[in-house]
């Protein structure tokens, strides 16, 4: 995989007793953003880390990462692999 082909997983963390519901709802907004911005990738999701920590995520091409990051302000990011 070359640098231009890399995909970045942008992550939003939610904590507390309603973290899972919040992450699930946040994913809906991420899907809306992808549709409005007509982004090439449509990879989103949410996960429960434990009962007090959940996360929502979206995957973007590295070329779009800075624009999306500055607009949506994720808490963190990591390289994404669909293996």
C-alpha positions in Angstrom: 0.0 0.0 0.0 1.4 3.3 -1.0 1.1 6.5 1.0 -1.6 7.8 -1.4 -3.7 4.6 -0.9 -3.7 4.8 2.9 -7.0 5.0 4.7 -7.4 6.7 8.1 -9.9 5.7 10.7 -11.2 8.8 12.5 -12.5 8.1 16.0 -14.9 9.8 18.4 -14.9 8.5 22.0 -17.9 8.6 24.2 -17.9 7.8 27.9 -20.6 7.3 30.6 -23.7 5.1 31.0 -25.2 6.2 27.6 -22.0 6.0 25.6 -23.2 3.3 23.4 -26.4 5.1 22.4 -24.4 8.3 21.8 -21.9 6.5 19.6 -24.7 4.8 17.6 -26.4 8.2 17.1 -23.1 9.9 16.1 -22.6 7.3 13.4 -25.9 8.6 11.8 -24.4 12.1 11.5 -21.2 10.7 10.1 -23.2 8.9 7.4 -25.1 12.1 6.6 -21.8 14.0 6.3 -20.4 11.4 3.9 -23.6 11.7 1.7 -23.5 15.5 1.8 -19.8 15.8 1.0 -20.0 12.9 -1.6 -16.9 11.2 -0.1 -15.6 8.2 -1.9 -15.5 5.9 1.1 -18.6 5.0 3.0 -17.2 3.1 6.0 -18.6 4.0 9.4 -19.4 2.1 12.6 -19.7 2.2 16.3 -18.3 -0.2 18.9 -18.7 -0.8 22.6 -15.3 -0.9 24.3 -16.9 -1.5 27.7 -20.1 -0.5 29.5 -18.8 3.0 30.1 -16.8 3.6 26.8 -18.0 3.4 23.2 -16.8 4.9 20.0 -18.0 5.9 16.6 -15.7 6.0 13.5 -15.5 6.8 9.9 -12.8 5.9 7.4 -11.4 8.5 4.9 -8.8 8.5 2.3 -5.6 10.0 3.6 -5.9 12.8 1.0 -9.2 13.9 2.6 -8.1 13.4 6.2 -7.1 16.9 7.1 -10.2 18.5 5.7 -12.5 16.1 7.4 -10.5 16.2 10.6 -10.7 20.0 10.8 -14.4 20.0 10.1 -15.6 17.2 12.3 -12.8 17.3 15.0 -12.4 13.6 15.9 -10.7 12.7 19.2 -8.1 10.5 17.5 -7.2 8.6 14.4 -5.3 5.5 13.3 -4.3 3.8 10.1 -7.2 1.6 8.8 -6.8 -1.8 7.3 -9.7 -3.8 6.0 -7.8 -7.1 6.4 
